[in-house]
Amino acid sequence: MEHGVNESYAVPVGYTEHVPPPDLAPWVACFWTALSVAAPAPGAVHRVLPDGCVDIILGFGRAGEPDGELTTAIGVGPMTKPIFVREPGPRLRVAVRFKPGRAYAALGIPAGEIVDENVPYSALSLDAAAEMDALSVHTSDAERLGALIALVRRRLLTAPAVPTSVRAAVKRIVVAQGNLRIASLASEIGITRQQLARHFSTHVGVTPKMLARVMRTHAVLARMDSARAAYPRAVDWSGIANELGYYDQPHLIDDFKELTGSTPWRFFHAPGPTP
């Protein structure tokens, strides 16, 4: 069901992505911060779309306050549907987004157990209390980001290895933007379909088919952005459907709506990019 037209789907003001250090780049898509400098408008909401990733998010203080203590620490599991985050939230969010296929290594629990779920950080670490206490001593936003980077680096030192089959399958899906034959993927990388399914359940969370659908939806979003810049009044939906391997335009519309909570036409005119 779509949300009301008076709601805002824009990325919150103050949202910034930070490139990970080189040693973390194989694991981390980005670190990100979201700073609320004032109380949001009534009914403000932003849309977060499935992207095949998992996040660890820390929240400090309340919106509109000059500062604040650590109040929230959660892991966000892989998503198969959009979520709508209503404000006000913390004054500052400091987070890490792990690449597809790194969920088990990042969170320490089988990714399939937390699909479309948030879990407290205490469930992700035996030393959670000490780690959060260490983060709480930092008072500047830059120091908090640096402390999270250091925490992620320590976590990954003992992270379980990601099977070669998972890395190869995820790479093929991402490079193809989801436009490939999932039925033949396992044999192409040299394992059985059952093995691939088990590995994805542990390390990715979603199935290969769902990850392909997510990547293809993001490819649609990218083409919508290009069309918005070049042709602000129209989009060649049939052409996009054909290019990305959908059966037809209705297939694109149905898949897009399930994964974003909006029809393509409405999203094009009231976009909600994902933080």
Residue pairs with C-beta under 8 A, 6 or more apart in sequence:
1 261
2 261
2 262
2 263
2 266
3 9
3 45
3 84
3 261
4 43
5 270
6 43
7 43
7 44
7 45
8 41
8 43
8 44
8 45
8 46
9 45
9 46
9 47
9 270
9 271
9 272
10 46
10 271
10 272
10 273
11 46
11 272
11 273
11 274
11 275
12 34
12 36
12 40
12 46
12 87
12 275
13 36
13 37
14 33
14 34
14 35
14 36
14 37
15 32
15 33
15 34
15 35
15 275
16 32
16 33
16 34
16 35
17 30
17 31
17 32
18 30
18 31
18 32
18 33
18 145
19 25
19 30
20 27
20 28
20 29
20 30
20 31
20 149
21 149
21 153
23 153
24 149
24 152
24 153
24 156
26 99
27 98
27 99
27 102
27 105
27 106
27 152
27 156
27 159
28 96
28 97
28 98
28 99
28 102
28 152
29 53
29 97
29 98
29 99
30 96
30 97
31 94
31 95
31 96
31 97
31 145
31 148
31 149
32 93
32 95
32 96
32 97
32 275
33 92
33 93
33 94
33 95
33 141
33 145
34 89
34 92
34 93
34 95
34 275
35 91
35 92
35 93
35 141
36 63
36 64
36 87
36 88
36 89
36 90
36 91
36 92
38 63
38 64
39 63
39 64
39 88
40 63
40 87
40 88
43 86
44 86
44 87
44 88
45 84
45 85
45 86
45 87
46 84
46 85
46 87
46 272
46 275
47 82
47 83
47 84
47 85
47 260
47 261
47 262
47 272
47 274
48 79
48 82
48 83
48 84
48 85
48 274
48 275
49 79
49 82
49 217
49 218
49 221
49 259
49 260
49 272
49 274
50 78
50 79
50 80
50 81
50 82
50 206
50 214
50 217
50 259
51 79
51 97
51 100
51 214
51 218
51 274
52 78
52 100
52 101
52 170
52 174
52 204
52 206
52 211
52 214
52 215
53 78
53 97
53 98
53 99
53 100
54 75
54 76
54 77
54 78
54 97
54 98
54 102
54 103
54 106
54 107
54 111
54 205
55 75
55 76
55 95
55 96
55 97
55 98
56 73
56 74
56 75
56 76
56 95
56 96
56 106
56 107
56 121
56 124
56 148
56 152
57 72
57 73
57 74
57 75
57 76
57 93
57 94
57 95
58 70
58 72
58 73
58 93
58 94
58 95
58 135
58 144
58 148
59 70
59 71
59 72
59 73
59 89
59 90
59 92
59 93
60 67
60 68
60 69
60 70
60 71
60 90
60 91
60 92
60 93
60 94
60 144
61 67
61 68
61 69
61 71
61 90
61 91
61 92
62 68
62 71
62 88
62 90
62 91
63 87
63 88
63 89
63 90
63 91
64 88
64 91
65 91
67 91
67 139
68 90
68 91
68 92
69 136
70 132
70 135
70 136
71 90
72 90
73 120
73 121
73 122
73 128
73 132
74 118
74 119
74 120
74 121
75 107
75 114
75 118
75 119
75 120
75 121
75 123
75 124
76 118
77 103
77 107
77 111
77 113
77 114
77 115
77 116
77 117
77 118
77 119
77 205
78 103
78 111
78 114
78 115
78 116
78 204
78 205
78 206
79 115
79 116
80 115
80 116
80 206
80 210
80 259
81 116
81 258
81 259
81 261
82 259
82 260
82 261
84 261
92 141
92 144
94 141
94 144
94 145
94 148
95 148
96 106
96 148
96 149
96 152
98 105
98 106
100 170
100 173
100 174
100 204
100 211
101 162
101 166
101 167
101 170
101 203
101 204
102 162
102 203
103 111
103 203
103 204
103 205
104 110
104 111
104 160
104 162
104 202
104 203
105 156
105 159
105 160
105 161
105 162
105 203
106 155
106 156
106 159
107 114
107 119
107 124
108 124
108 125
108 155
108 159
109 119
109 123
109 124
110 201
110 202
111 201
111 202
111 203
111 204
111 205
111 206
112 200
112 201
112 202
112 205
114 205
115 205
115 206
121 128
121 131
121 132
122 128
122 129
125 131
125 155
131 151
134 147
134 151
135 144
135 147
135 148
135 151
138 144
138 146
138 147
162 203
163 199
163 203
165 189
165 190
165 191
165 195
165 196
165 199
166 199
166 200
166 203
166 204
168 189
169 185
169 186
169 189
169 196
169 199
169 200
169 208
170 204
170 211
172 180
172 185
172 188
172 189
173 180
173 185
173 208
173 211
173 212
173 215
174 215
176 212
176 215
177 215
177 216
177 218
177 219
177 244
178 211
178 212
178 213
178 214
178 215
178 216
178 217
178 219
178 244
178 245
179 212
179 216
179 219
179 244
179 245
180 212
182 208
182 209
182 212
183 193
185 196
185 208
186 192
186 193
186 195
186 196
187 193
189 196
191 199
196 208
197 207
197 208
200 206
200 207
200 208
200 211
201 207
204 211
206 214
213 255
213 259
214 259
216 244
216 245
216 246
216 255
217 255
217 256
217 259
217 260
219 244
220 240
220 244
220 252
220 256
220 264
221 267
221 273
223 235
223 240
223 243
223 244
224 235
224 240
224 264
224 267
224 268
224 271
227 234
227 235
227 236
227 268
228 235
228 268
228 271
235 264
235 265
235 268
237 249
237 252
237 253
237 264
238 248
238 249
240 252
241 247
241 248
241 249
241 251
241 252
244 252
246 252
246 255
252 264
253 263
253 264
256 262
256 263
256 264
256 267
257 263
257 264
260 267
260 272
262 270
262 272
